[in-house]
Amino acid sequence: MDITLAPVPLSPSIFKAYDIRGVIGKTLDSNVAFRLGLAFGEAVLAKNEHDVVVGRDGRLSGPELSAALAKGLQASGVNVIDIGSVVTPMVYFGSHVLKAKSGIMVTGSHNPPDYNGFKMVLAGEAIYGETIQKLYRTIIALPTSNKQTTGAYVLHDIGLAYLERIISDIKLARPMKIAVDCGNGIAGAFAANLYRKLGCQVDELFCDVDGTFPHHHPDPAQLKNLQDLITHVKNSDAELGLAFDGDGDRLGVVTKNGHVIYPDRQLMLFAEDVLTRHPGAQILYDVKCTRHLASWVKARGGNPVMWKTGHSLIKAKMRETGAPLGGEMSGHIFFKDRWYGFDDGLYAGARLLELLSRVDNPSKTLDALPQSISTPELQLALNEGENFALIAKMQEEEHVKKYFSESEKIVSIDGLRVEYENGFGLVRSSNTTPVIVMRFEADTTTTLTRIQTAFKCAILAIKPDAQLPF
């Protein structure tokens, strides 16, 4: 039996640095998903693997894309283990505990409801960069008719095994009362249940899975999306608030005082604990993190390593270095200590509760972590491709000398991070949307303004019509 592939325009723009992501009906549909299944299946077989875990988040387009993806994988001769509607970490978990070492999660993560995409693990490694581009080239080269070699297809419920694995690892010193905001993302199907099993009382906010995200966007990296949780924690007897993104691999935290504990400060608490078991170990963090993190890790005998932003990039660096812990400002936290090394918002939340259950006042402990005046992630929206061009010009040596001569250190591993005696500024290109991401930190408002002014002048010199968010 032959399958005829309808010619569908395939946009190279959906093949991002560490995943595939597009708009339903415009750059992504079931035919693209099917062809991706064929191409990924070829890559799996080339690794002498034969099985792939497939999961999906709560988006309305998920079932159709997931079904088409599975058919493409089967047509390539690969066996499919369909674990259904799950958080992304469950696909990663499946690639460790099931016979399949490869997996694909159908997810749009924190993007708007009309987006969807694919996060992929190939033979035990999260793929990114050139490997994703190779998939694109493979899809382009696929014949319009492909001989079907049907692999097996089975349904598998991995939820209970996943929850039991976390519950077996995490022990709270006392019961806690928390609030959980899932923003109607797929984490709502699992988070409250997990924390109750750990011994918590849980107030649920927007835990009904709804792919239209009717209340607020499931992205805890944006302050506006945490306002409901902040208000609830302030006005209830909850000790702490946890928030998750659309596919459950990122964690947001708010205190009783309404303060947001951004992931770089969460990482301080995690690093302090992990270094008691791994003295002298490397702790990875991305270019968006506070400069206080490095001194905190050094003071506790660890070796801080700054790296590029991107969940696949951090995971690859952790494999390379053997680091037991990594994290990035967007909320991805990676535990190799007592866990598997992949980013998991639900597990990170459990580890945080374990640590905070040892103290009487969790908010006091969190608020005491070092900090300076800082901005959240700020974004400058641009046209497709314009973001990369702007960053390339920002990194040019003459441009750096002209606008950042007072700096102490220039870091260009991912965008441009300019460090000063009392603060830092960062501009980098998002790998998922055509925006420039910026973050600033300083010891005083005067210094913060001075750093932002230098960046503003440097950006406007390249793009005079830029509508900067500061």
Disulfide bonds with the S-S distance in Angstrom:
none
